Amino acid sequence: MKIDIRKLEAPIAGLEKRWEAVPGLLKRLAMPVGFVGLLLLIGDLLLWIARGRLFDLWGSLAFAGGLVLMLGGIGLNTPGFLRAALEFAGPRRALYGTNALVVVALAFVVLTFANYFASRYYVRWDLSPDNIYTLHERTANLLKKIDEDADEKGDLEIHYFYDPGPLPYSNFYLSREMQNLLAEYAAKSDHVKLHLYSATNIADQERLKAALARLKIDPSAVPLDWVLITYNNEKQRKDLKRTDLVEQAPPMYGPPPEPKFKGEDAISTAIRDLLQSESVVCYFMTGHGERDTGNTQGSMVVLLENLRGLNMTVKTLDFVATPIIPTDARVIVIADPREPAFRPVEIDKLRAFVEDSMGSVIVMAEPYTLRKQGRSSGIGEFLSRYGIRLRDDLVTVQMQAVLGGMTLRPQILANQYMPPHPATAPLEKAHQPVYFDYACALQAGQAMDERYAAVALVRAPETIGAMNTEDVEQAQRNMLQGPIVLAAVSEPKNPDAKLGRVAAFADTDFVALGPDIAQKGPGLNLVTNVISHFAGKKENLGIEERKPTRRFINFSPTAQRVLYFGVVLALPILVIFSGIFILLIRRR
């Protein structure tokens, strides 16, 4: 239907005669008044979108005032508004409008395709300095294994039934953290399927009931914030509760402590349990004064907990009580052996374990000459067969003393990861140095067994190895020049050979329970990576949980209001005002 706008000229001219009685000043104010009313209505609408409510006291007053001003402005100069609308309906304006419509349509098409590709290809950049919003490397390795075994065992499915509200006693939204985390899991693997169920959505509740009926799970036994992970065509299951996902203490006095989110650790541990059909058994040697495995100062309890967290079984081995190495042993750890020294028959058992049973041995040493007045533990003879020499030098860093002169400090930060090795690659990537305290020196050289090649794993720059640290001048004359090797491995030259592996670390305290345990995270990562590599569990390689570096920005109440209304009101209104201003300029 085509409208002849010329027929509207006569009615508008008649209205203009009626409005001649309106003072010119009021007519000139009509446009600004109507414009202010329109801005008030738009601002009220934006506040409604931002705040979720419209008709409170101030919102109602703003809406009523905006409506009155807009209608009043139109009423003051109705013919002027009608004539402006008539001009927009002219042929020239129609041509401009068509061009604008084409531009809008093209923009819509571009945005549609952009949204389509964004939904198909998930990409997120983690700009935090500690990469705390990126999945751990160990988690990524688990997801790679799921993809590798997908043809045989199918998809891994994660069901999450959540409360969208905050946790009690806090403003922490567990559901948001979990959904963001699970989206990362699904983005990393095409064979991870997510099923999310909101406790406040009726359709989600019906889907959950159907899934529980298929899995034969009683709905009354399902709590809020519950995760169910199924694998191997739903034959294997693992469920997690809220207490597994977040650590939260109830308030006692004052504000409650901030909840600690443990979602990735809990989910990855559950997935690791589902993936590993058999557990790696790691034995800790006893009977030669080795470090305790209980919860005592200087014990190996933290390392044991880390290994158990990687689904490894930890046991102890005493050659007196068990003369034969158990057949289920994959790795034997000898942590700081002292006395009695290893007997030749025991060394032969370890050698046979490595060369005949494809077992692996890890030795953690100390500078025995300084600690034990020259008495050797006997383990050095075992290591030398595989090209690793255990020295008695105390590794130190030469530093300037406060009052002049030089001093030697035995606390070392080792950050030279020598060959590209699976055990050290995650630490090198994360730029994590290993903290050693009172370490001896190692040397990696020619192995007595020609089937093996020994290489240095970690070295410390700007270090020296000295037998006597009390006399600095004498130490400098007889010192071992750095950089000094603090960790070494000996592996078969032929990767396909059915032989075990050997590793040695120049310190034991660097993974032992103590007051400075917070500094020992990289060391624990290094040892667990070596054990996982020796056991053939590449999905366990990586680093432990990254702690966020907290940075706070404090705003006063006035600054908060300025920021809020500036973003919600001022910026949108400025854009709208600029558009209308340009439109008015073009009309003239």
PEJORA-V662511 format. One record per backbone hydrogen bond with DSSP energy under -1.0 kcal/mol. CO is the residue of the C=O (numbers start at 1). NH is the residue of the N-H. E is the energy in kcal/mol with one decimal. If there is no record, write none. Layout:
co->[CO:CO]
nh->[NH:NH]
e->[E:E]
This chain:
co->[4:5:6:8:9:10:11:12:13:14:15:17:19:23:24:25:29:30:31:32:33:34:35:36:37:38:39:40:41:42:43:44:45:46:47:48:54:56:57:58:59:60:61:62:63:64:65:66:67:68:69:70:71:72:77:78:79:80:81:82:83:84:85:87:90:91:92:93:94:95:96:97:98:99:100:101:102:103:104:105:106:107:108:109:110:111:112:113:114:115:116:117:128:131:136:137:138:139:140:141:142:143:144:145:149:150:153:156:157:158:159:160:161:162:167:172:172:173:174:175:176:177:178:179:180:181:182:183:184:185:191:193:195:197:198:201:202:203:204:205:206:207:208:209:210:211:212:218:219:226:227:228:229:230:231:232:236:238:240:241:241:242:245:247:260:262:263:264:265:266:267:268:269:270:271:272:280:281:281:282:283:284:288:292:294:296:299:300:301:302:303:304:305:307:308:313:315:317:318:326:330:331:332:333:334:335:343:344:345:346:347:348:349:350:351:352:352:353:354:360:361:362:363:364:366:367:368:372:377:379:380:383:383:384:385:387:389:394:396:397:399:401:405:407:409:410:412:414:416:419:421:424:425:426:427:434:436:439:441:443:449:451:453:455:457:458:458:459:460:463:464:465:466:471:472:473:474:480:484:485:486:487:487:488:489:490:491:494:497:501:502:503:504:505:506:508:513:514:516:517:520:521:522:523:524:525:526:527:528:529:530:531:532:537:538:556:557:558:559:560:561:562:563:564:565:565:566:569:570:571:572:573:574:575:576:577:578:579:580:581:582:583:584]
nh->[7:8:9:12:13:14:15:16:17:18:19:20:22:27:28:29:33:34:35:36:37:38:39:40:41:42:43:44:45:46:47:48:49:50:51:52:56:60:61:62:63:64:65:66:67:68:69:70:71:72:73:74:75:76:81:82:83:84:85:86:87:88:89:90:94:95:96:97:98:99:100:101:102:103:104:105:106:107:108:109:110:111:112:113:114:115:116:117:118:119:120:121:131:134:140:141:142:143:144:145:146:147:148:149:153:154:233:193:230:195:228:197:226:199:170:167:174:177:178:179:180:181:182:183:184:185:186:187:188:189:156:158:160:162:201:205:206:207:208:209:210:211:212:213:214:215:217:221:222:161:240:159:238:157:236:235:231:229:227:244:245:246:262:260:247:266:267:268:269:270:271:272:273:274:275:276:313:330:331:315:333:317:338:300:296:299:513:304:305:306:307:308:309:312:311:282:284:286:322:329:360:283:362:285:364:291:347:348:349:350:351:352:353:354:355:356:357:359:500:332:503:334:505:336:368:371:372:375:342:383:384:386:388:387:449:445:443:466:464:409:407:404:401:399:397:438:436:434:459:421:425:428:429:430:432:414:412:395:391:389:452:493:491:489:418:486:487:416:484:482:396:480:394:475:476:477:478:465:460:442:506:457:458:504:455:502:453:497:499:361:490:363:488:365:440:511:298:517:519:520:524:525:526:527:528:529:530:531:532:533:534:535:537:540:541:560:561:562:563:564:565:566:567:568:569:570:571:573:574:575:576:577:578:579:580:581:582:583:584:585:586:587:588]
e->[-1.5:-1.4:-1.2:-1.7:-2.5:-2.1:-2.0:-2.1:-1.5:-1.5:-2.0:-1.0:-1.1:-1.7:-2.4:-1.6:-2.5:-2.6:-2.4:-2.6:-2.3:-2.3:-2.4:-2.2:-2.0:-2.5:-2.9:-2.4:-2.0:-2.4:-2.4:-2.0:-2.0:-2.3:-3.2:-2.1:-1.5:-2.7:-2.2:-2.4:-2.4:-2.8:-2.8:-2.7:-2.4:-2.4:-2.5:-2.5:-2.5:-2.7:-2.6:-2.0:-2.4:-2.2:-2.0:-2.4:-2.7:-2.1:-2.2:-2.3:-2.2:-1.6:-1.1:-1.4:-2.6:-2.1:-2.2:-3.0:-2.4:-2.2:-2.4:-2.5:-2.3:-2.2:-2.5:-2.5:-2.6:-2.5:-2.3:-2.3:-2.5:-2.6:-2.3:-2.4:-2.4:-2.5:-2.1:-2.5:-2.2:-1.9:-1.7:-2.6:-1.4:-1.2:-2.2:-2.2:-1.8:-2.2:-1.9:-1.8:-1.8:-1.9:-2.2:-2.0:-3.0:-2.1:-1.1:-2.4:-2.5:-2.3:-2.5:-2.8:-2.0:-2.3:-1.4:-2.6:-1.0:-1.6:-2.6:-2.5:-2.3:-2.2:-3.1:-1.9:-1.3:-1.7:-2.5:-1.9:-1.7:-1.0:-3.0:-3.0:-2.8:-2.5:-1.1:-2.0:-2.0:-2.1:-2.4:-2.2:-2.0:-2.2:-2.8:-2.2:-2.0:-2.0:-2.5:-1.6:-1.6:-2.6:-2.9:-3.2:-1.9:-2.1:-2.5:-1.2:-2.4:-3.2:-2.5:-1.3:-1.0:-2.0:-3.5:-2.6:-3.0:-2.4:-2.7:-2.8:-2.0:-2.0:-2.6:-2.6:-2.1:-1.6:-2.3:-2.2:-3.2:-2.3:-1.3:-2.3:-3.2:-2.2:-3.7:-2.7:-1.7:-2.1:-2.5:-2.3:-2.2:-2.1:-2.2:-2.5:-2.1:-1.8:-1.8:-3.4:-2.6:-2.8:-3.5:-1.3:-1.6:-2.9:-2.8:-2.7:-2.9:-2.2:-2.1:-2.2:-1.5:-2.0:-2.5:-2.6:-2.1:-1.9:-2.8:-2.4:-1.1:-2.6:-2.6:-2.5:-2.1:-3.2:-2.6:-2.9:-1.7:-1.8:-3.5:-1.4:-2.7:-1.9:-2.3:-1.5:-1.9:-1.4:-2.0:-3.1:-1.7:-1.9:-2.2:-2.9:-3.0:-1.1:-2.0:-3.5:-2.5:-1.6:-2.9:-2.7:-2.3:-1.2:-1.9:-2.5:-2.4:-1.7:-2.4:-2.8:-2.9:-3.0:-2.5:-3.3:-2.1:-2.7:-1.9:-2.3:-1.5:-2.9:-1.3:-1.9:-1.4:-1.1:-2.7:-3.0:-2.4:-2.3:-2.3:-1.5:-1.5:-2.0:-2.2:-2.0:-2.6:-3.4:-1.5:-2.5:-2.8:-2.1:-2.2:-2.0:-2.0:-2.0:-3.2:-2.4:-2.3:-2.6:-2.6:-1.7:-2.9:-1.3:-1.7:-1.5:-2.5:-2.4:-2.5:-2.3:-2.6:-2.2:-2.1:-2.5:-2.6:-2.6:-2.5:-2.0:-2.7:-1.7:-1.3:-2.5:-2.1:-2.5:-2.6:-2.7:-2.7:-2.0:-2.0:-2.8:-2.3:-2.2:-2.3:-2.5:-2.5:-2.2:-2.4:-3.1:-2.4:-2.2:-2.4:-2.7:-2.5:-2.0:-2.5:-2.3:-2.3:-1.7:-1.4]
